[in-house]
Amino acid sequence: MPVITNIDDLKKIYRRRVPKMFYDYAESGSWTEQTFRENTSDFSDIYLRQRIAVDMSNRSTATRMIGQDVSMPVALAPVGLTGMQHADGEIKAARAAEKFGVPYTLSTMSICSIEDVAAHTEKPFWFQVYTLKDNDFMQRLFDRAKAANCSAAVITVDLQVLGQRHKDLKNGLSAPPKLTVKSIADMMTKVQWGLGMLGTKRRFFGNIVGHAKGVSDPSSLSSWTAEAFDEALNWDRIREFRKMWDGPLIIKGIIDPRDAREALNVGADAIVVSNHGGRQLDGALSAIRALPQIMDAVGDKIEVHFDSGIRSGQDVLKAIALGAKGTYIGRAYVYGLGAMGQEGVTKALQCIHKELDVSMAFCGHTDITKVDRDILMIPKDFSGDWQA
Ligand SMILES: Cc1cc2nc3c(=O)[nH]c(=O)nc-3n(C[C@H](O)[C@H](O)[C@H](O)COP(=O)(O)O)c2cc1C
């Protein structure tokens, strides 16, 4: 067993163990992948201030996200097709999250269904919905989430149309994978993955197949997106969704201060500053560069969460110090899941927790809820000085 000390170690194992089609699906951004790359690289433009001779004992990373206790401000982001990265992937990831005391967010586009994840976990999880045209189907999704005891709904608002990832088209991404000479040859080298898949019946979009009407090809993410997603989405429609769900609500996918101000009128409990991990608008500002402007616009009026680009506890610390009350990791836990199943997700959370805890201490803090911008050195032009 190799010694795993960071997220990149998990990524290397993940790459060896999971078919190329699903590795590429996760490890890509849209078009040139500029935003995907800068989401991670821009974190290194922010520096942390080290302090010494401060009592660093009795530290705590515990806090709250939308009023719910979390052992650290890091949730697992909604990730479609997680059950293709590892057999029963959503159940494995949700179990790792509940044991660690952090929220798990199940995607609409999951392989395991809402009911299935609920039946195999003990604590409530969060459910993410996309903004779909079919009102009945939307209401049923919310009702199913309620019946499954989900403790929050996350509405993802940045996917009216789908950003193109070249590799998914070239690989013919589908769930389950279509059997071609190329895909069979690749899967034959991924023995553990294949045995896991043979041993499970969960290989289709569990929330959609058998629930949605008129989906002509339920194995294809792109055909479902083209048919079901609402290109005409507007704020009134988002307010209608608010009425469909009476529990805590999070609006995910805000990257512009003007949209953040609009989101205040929806009655959400939190927004997530996110560019979908660089998978939608290529050429958009990295999420960490966008965060300070959004904090300035709405940070005192609504709980702000953050994702896109987090690969370490230091990244989490920077986002929290900028004012985010919580963060989400997407790929960082998918690497762990693909590498080692539930144990790998736990490992990813452990790596990030340790980095967060020790870096916080180096910065002279013992309580994550007290960390603020004081620990950061941010270049004056970090968020850009743009022409009007
Ligand atoms: C493979 C993959 C699938 C995703 N599927 C969804 C999804 O179904 N719903 C959603 O709201 N976001 C989805 N996202 C975006 C994540 O929720 C999150 O915003 C993103 O992964 C954060 O960036 P990071 O991967 O750099 O942490 C997906 C991201 C990835 C990498």
The ligand as an SDF file (V2000), in Angstrom:
LIG
                    3D

 31 33  0  0  0  0  0  0  0  0999 V2000
  -17.1330   14.8990  -12.7490 C   0  0  0  0  0  0  0  0  0  0  0  0
  -17.9490   16.0590  -12.2590 C   0  0  0  0  0  0  0  0  0  0  0  0
  -19.3350   15.9800  -12.3000 C   0  0  0  0  0  0  0  0  0  0  0  0
  -20.0930   17.0350  -11.7970 C   0  0  0  0  0  0  0  0  0  0  0  0
  -21.4640   16.9110  -11.7530 N   0  0  0  0  0  0  0  0  0  0  0  0
  -22.1890   17.8920  -11.1610 C   0  0  0  0  0  0  0  0  0  0  0  0
  -23.5840   17.7220  -10.9720 C   0  0  0  0  0  0  0  0  0  0  0  0
  -24.1550   16.7000  -11.3240 O   0  0  0  0  0  0  0  0  0  0  0  0
  -24.2620   18.7430  -10.3900 N   0  0  0  0  0  0  0  0  0  0  0  0
  -23.6500   19.9180   -9.9800 C   0  0  0  0  0  0  0  0  0  0  0  0
  -24.3070   20.8120   -9.4590 O   0  0  0  0  0  0  0  0  0  0  0  0
  -22.3290   20.0640  -10.1400 N   0  0  0  0  0  0  0  0  0  0  0  0
  -21.5900   19.0860  -10.6940 C   0  0  0  0  0  0  0  0  0  0  0  0
  -20.2400   19.2400  -10.7940 N   0  0  0  0  0  0  0  0  0  0  0  0
  -19.5930   20.4310  -10.2320 C   0  0  0  0  0  0  0  0  0  0  0  0
  -19.2440   20.2040   -8.7650 C   0  0  0  0  0  0  0  0  0  0  0  0
  -20.4060   20.1740   -7.9650 O   0  0  0  0  0  0  0  0  0  0  0  0
  -18.3400   21.3060   -8.2340 C   0  0  0  0  0  0  0  0  0  0  0  0
  -18.9080   22.5550   -8.5050 O   0  0  0  0  0  0  0  0  0  0  0  0
  -16.9320   21.2300   -8.8220 C   0  0  0  0  0  0  0  0  0  0  0  0
  -16.4900   19.9000   -8.9110 O   0  0  0  0  0  0  0  0  0  0  0  0
  -15.9710   22.0270   -7.9670 C   0  0  0  0  0  0  0  0  0  0  0  0
  -14.7080   22.0270   -8.5430 O   0  0  0  0  0  0  0  0  0  0  0  0
  -13.5320   21.0200   -8.1170 P   0  0  0  0  0  0  0  0  0  0  0  0
  -13.8360   19.7230   -8.7790 O   0  0  0  0  0  0  0  0  0  0  0  0
  -12.3300   21.6920   -8.6650 O   0  0  0  0  0  0  0  0  0  0  0  0
  -13.5570   20.9190   -6.6150 O   0  0  0  0  0  0  0  0  0  0  0  0
  -19.4650   18.2050  -11.2920 C   0  0  0  0  0  0  0  0  0  0  0  0
  -18.0690   18.2560  -11.2670 C   0  0  0  0  0  0  0  0  0  0  0  0
  -17.3180   17.1960  -11.7360 C   0  0  0  0  0  0  0  0  0  0  0  0
  -15.8160   17.2730  -11.6570 C   0  0  0  0  0  0  0  0  0  0  0  0
  1  2  1  0
  2  3  1  0
  2 30  2  0
  3  4  2  0
  4  5  1  0
  4 28  1  0
  5  6  2  0
  6  7  1  0
  6 13  1  0
  7  8  2  0
  7  9  1  0
  9 10  1  0
 10 11  2  0
 10 12  1  0
 12 13  2  0
 13 14  1  0
 14 15  1  0
 14 28  1  0
 15 16  1  0
 16 17  1  0
 16 18  1  0
 18 19  1  0
 18 20  1  0
 20 21  1  0
 20 22  1  0
 22 23  1  0
 23 24  1  0
 24 25  2  0
 24 26  1  0
 24 27  1  0
 28 29  2  0
 29 30  1  0
 30 31  1  0
M  END
$$$$
